[in-house]
Amino acid sequence: MSRYRCAPKKISLVNEVLVGLEWRGLIGQQPDCRQLLTDSIRRGNAIGVSDGSFCPQARKGSSAAVIKCQTTDQRLQAVNLVPGHPRNQSSHRSERAGILAMVKLLQMLHEEHDLTNGSFTFGLDNEEARLAVMSQDGPKVSKADYDMILDIRKSIDTLPTIFDSKWIEGHQDDANKDYLTMDIWTLLNIEMDILAGEYYQQHEDEACPNVAMANEPLMVWIDKKKLSCFDKQMLYDKEEQAK
């Protein structure tokens, strides 16, 4: 989770494009980057890391994600403001938005180059968010961020790829500045932490989009505001106010 610190140097944002709805993807340097990255996923040699940033005062968040080949510099990155009404925003939602960004990038790669028989492992420093999307049990409609968790799970189900995940200890650079001793997971986590915080700072005056997720079959709206889950108490309260 980002601490709104500034990066020691600007991260190069190459060829920013829209990926799906409100997902801003950063495409790699070479024209054939996506094909090479697809080949790496088919060989089980690519990983993903994401992180989120959340401002409790503004009730807004951002996320950043990267898919990277472990042996080359081929990569795809994505950054975004976390969709959802301010009352639904949280640090967990920002973390889940990072996972969703990774899945959106994988869907883009699959549509272009076919990920059949590939394998992919992603990591993040929020264990609760990781377990929520990897659980074999279906999410309850009353669970916070039900809309996003369901979208992630259904999106993963559409991909002909084996998924795995791991927890990464966050903020390891607080106590250790020797980056040469860190593995690729830790380094990418630090990078996404910085990128998510920077992106929030650059777009903190923008409203987070409160939109439907791509795989959200049923939505509940109150006062033209979409809920991220089925909040029974909120519906009861609204009914009482209307009497």
N, C-alpha and C positions, 0 to 999 in steps of 0.2 A: 504494500500500500504506500502510495507516494506521500512524501512529507513536504511537497512543494518547494523542493530545493532546485537550484539552477544547475544545469549541466556544466561541466568544466569546459565544454566546447559545444558548438551547435551541431546537431545531428543533421546530416544531409537529407533533405526530403526530395526524393527524385520522382518526378512525373506523378503528381497527386491525381488520383482518379476516384470516382465514386464506385464503391463496391456494395451492391444491394441498396438498402434504404438507410441513409445517413451514416454509412461506413466509409471512411476515407482511407483508401489503400495507398501504400507507398511502394511502387514497383521497383524491382532491382535494376542495376545499372545496364546489364547486357540485354539485347533484344530477345535472346533465347533463354533468359533467366528462368522463366516459368516452366519451360520444357525441361531444363536441367534439374530444377527443383522437383518437378513431378517424378523424374527418373530416380531422384534420391529417395522420395517417399516410397516408390515401388520397391526399392532395395532396403527399406527400413532404416534409412540413414539420415532422416530429417527429423527435427524436433521442433516443438513450439513452446514459447514462454509468453505469459501475459502478466499484466499488473494493472491495478486500478488506482484512481485518485479520487478522494471525496472531501468536499468542504461542508462540514456540518452546519455552518452558519448560513451558507447560501442554499443548502440542500440541493447541491449539484455535484456531478461527478464526471470523470473522464476515464478512458482506458487506453491501453496500448498493447499490441500483440505483435509477435514476430514468428515466422516459420523459417527455419534455417537448416541448410545442409551442414552436418557435423564436420565434414572434411573440406568443404569449399566455402566461398563467400556468397553463394547464391542464397537469396532471402527475399521474403515478402514481409512488409510491415503494414500495420493498420492502426489508426488512432481515431477516436471519436468522443463526442459528448454522449453520456449515457442516456438512452431514451427512458422516459418515464416522468410522471408527475412528481413535483418536489416532495410530496408526502411519502412517496414510494422510494425515494433515493436513499442509499445507504452505502457503507463501505463494501458490504457483501455484493450489492447490485453492481457496483463498479467492477469488482473482481469478475463477476459472471459475465459482464459485458465484454471483458477481455477474452474470455473463453469463446464467446459467441463470435467475436471478430476473427479468431483463428479458424473457427468452423466455416465462416463465410469465405475466407480466403481459400480454404480447402475445396469448398464447393466451386469456386471460380476455377481453380486448377483442374478439378475433375471435369467440368463442362468443356474446358479447352483441350485437355490432354489425356484424360482418363486415369484415375487412380486405382483401378481394379487390382486387387491382390497386394496393395500397399499396406504398410503399417506405420503408425504415427503415435508418438508419445508426447504429451504436453505437460508442462509443469507450471505451478504458481505457488505463491507463499501464503495462500489462504486455504486451509484444509477444509473448512466448512463448505466453501464454494466448490471446491474440487469434488468432494464427496456428493454434493447435491446433484451434480450433473452426471456422475458416474454410477450412481446407485441403480440397482436392478429394479427397485420398487418405483412405481409411478409417483410423481409428485402430487401431493394433495392440492386441490384448487385453493385451499385456504392458506397455503404456504407462501411466505413472502417471496416475491419474484417468480411466482408460478409461471407467468407468461414467458419470461426469459429462459427459465430452466426447461420448460416444455419445448421451446423453439430450438434450444441447443440439442436436446435429446433427439427430437425428430429430424433435425438436420444431420446429426451424426448417423442416424439410421438410414439415411438416403445415400450415404457414401460407402462404396465397396472396399472399405479399409478397416483394418484392425486398430482399435484405439486402446491406448493405455495412458496412465497419468501418474504423476509423482508430486509430492510436496517438496518445495524448496524453502530452505530457511531464509527468511527475509532480512534485509538490512545488515548483511554480514560485513559490509564495508564501514559500518559504524565503528567497529572495533579493530578492523584489519584493513589497511590501505594497500597491502601488498597484493595487487591484482594478479600478479604472476602465479600466485599460489591458489587461485580460484579456478574451479572447473567452469565449463561452458554454461551450465545451468545457472550458476551464481552470477556470472558476468551478464548473461542475457536478462536475468531478473533485475539487476541493478540498472541496466540500460532501459528496460521498459518502465521501471520506477521513475527514472528521470524523464523519459519521453511523455508519460502520462501526465506528470506534474507540469511540464512545459506546455503541453497542449491545453491543459486547463487554464493556465495563466494567459495564454494567447487568446482564448475564447471564453473567458469568464463572464463577459457581458452578454453572451448569447444564451438564449433559452434552450434548455434540453428538449428535444422533440418528444412529445407524448403520443406515440404512434403504436399501431398494432404490430405485433411480431409476425413474421412470415408464416409461422405454423401455429398460430393462435386460433383455434376453432371457435371459441366462445369468449366474448368480451363483455365486461360490465362497465357501463359508463354512468357517472353521476355528475350532473351539472356540466355535461360535455367534457368531462375529464375521465380518461380511461384508468381503471384500476389495474394494478399488476397482479392481483389475486382476488378471490371472492371473499370480500370482507363483510361477513354477515352482520357484525355489530354496526358497521357504518351504514348498511342498508336499513337496519332497524332504526337507527338514530335519524336517518333522513326521512323515514316514514313518519316518525313521531313529530318531526319539525313541520311536516306538511299538514298535520291534523289541525 
